[in-house]
Amino acid sequence: MEFDWHSHVITRSTEVSRHYKNTQNVRRFMLEHCGAAFKFDRAFMAWIRNGMPKTMGDVVDEWKQRQER
């Protein structure tokens, strides 16, 4: 069964599939793990969808690293 980005529970180990969507569910997950300063931008969204295997934990870690630059 395909992961439903709108309603399934997202964890750090959730794999980012080719069907990934920036949903309110994803935004809530990212706010929980990254804090109130979290926001999507085009470069970050392109990185998420670049086809390289990653988990939502990788996505959280990448966003945090980008904030340190």
Phi, psi and omega in degrees: 000135180290141179293133178262105184292345179277325190230340180288154178288127179262133175234173177299335182268000177296126180282138176278114182263175177292347178264012180304141176224142174280090182256172174299327177298316177295316180301317177299316179300313182294319177298320179297320185266339183247344180097175186296341180282353183299139171203151175276144167226168186300317182296319180292317178297323177295321178297317180302319186263021185283001176088352178281140179299134179200161175249171176294334173297319176298321180296314177300311182298320179296316180299316181296320178297320180296331179286337180278343184285000000 
